[in-house]
Amino acid sequence: MLVENKKIGIVGGGPGGLTLARLLQNKGLTVKVYERDLNPEVRVQGATLDLHHDSGLKALEKAGLLDAFKLQYRPGADRIRILDEHGRIHFDQHNENTEETFGAPWFRPEIDRGPLRKLLLESLKPNTVEWNSHILSLERSGAGWQIKGQNGTFAYADIVIAADGANSKVRPFLTSIRPFYTGVTALEGTIYDAAARAPYMTKLVQGGKIFAFGDSKTLIVSDKGDGSLSFYTGFKVALQDNDRKINTGNKAQIANWFEQEYAGWNPMWQELFVHPDTDYVLRPLFCMPLDQSWEAQSNITMLGDAAHLMPPYAGEGVNMAMLNALELSQALTSLNFPDVRMAIAYYEEQMLKNFRNAAAMSLENTEWMHAPGGLQQMLQMFK
């Protein structure tokens, strides 16, 4: 095996990095994951994820974790209601008798990020993850790398794999290519104890998802297993105007912003924005250039958003990251390549090809969803 007896350092403990660690450990390899979070419980994980049969679910199956996933996923959480800005329901999957069949191409079971992370963490050997490891940079050391942490510590790895997301500290060691702004920004929020604080929305979501369209804007609401609701507004805005228009630390200002920005929407939606303890995150949506490429190296590569950041409107982010993990693990443990650089080059070629297809679809969806006629096009997709 090409990477036998090599130390593999994975920077980032999201679904992609943890899936890769599991797959490599299954092959008997030495792996460390460096995660900036202080511990597994320090940060509330985001909204639900739908896993696809040919990517996320495929990776879990190869990792021997599909049965564990079946115990953790949330039946019915994938059911969608499509509404207009006035609150009228135009499509409702809750009225369909859809059988949940693993292995079917159309079945995309949902799981909350927290349970997925816990499932993956519990599958790893003890002390695989180094918590509170905020990586600042890398330094070349012989044939490998010294990984430099914020606390001044160093760790050596023969091979470094960046799984540290959109603001990757490792990506610059492979390429100087940077993402571009799509023209759309999302404001993310979470309401805890939603049945008490947002009873109308909780009833409307009915344990699944809402996609609402109007005035070239979107509002997506998702139920979570912990009793909270996650929601995302999507709207077009100049990048330089984001901070001027929205102050995530001023909850009253955000409520006023929504009332003005979504002025033509039914007042019922304001139930999402009136809670003073709601945490908000402003997310300008970026995408890597579709034609990006770089020269493969023998001791470093990347996966997930670090490699191919794209908007979320195709549901491919976590699925691509987990598929990357599967394909990279297969390349690194294959007997078909003369050296590690060739294995990484093959993986990156396939990864970038998949990215181009997924990102093109995501960019197309981002555009029509935030344009006149978005509702009609969404309905046409489901027909």
Secondary structure, 3 states (H helix, E strand, C coil): CCCCCCEEEEECCCHHHHHHHHHHHHCCCEEEEECCCCCCCCCCCCCEEECCCCCHHHHHHHCCCHHHHHHHCCCCCCCEEEEECCCCEEEEHHHCCCCCCCCCCCCCCEEEHHHHHHHHHHCCCCCCEECCCCEEEEEEECCEEEEEECCCCEEEECEEEECCCCCCCCHHHCCCCCCEEEEEEEEEEEECCHHHHCHHHHHHHCCCEEEEEECCEEEEEEECCCCCEEEEEEEECCHHHHHHHCCCCCHHHHHHHHHHHCCCCCHHHHHHHCCCCCEEEEEEEEECCCCCCCCCCCCEEECCHHHHCCCCCCCCHHHHHHHHHHHHHHHHCCCCCCCHHHHHHHHHHHHHHHHHHHHHHHHHHHHHHCCCCHHHHHHHHHC
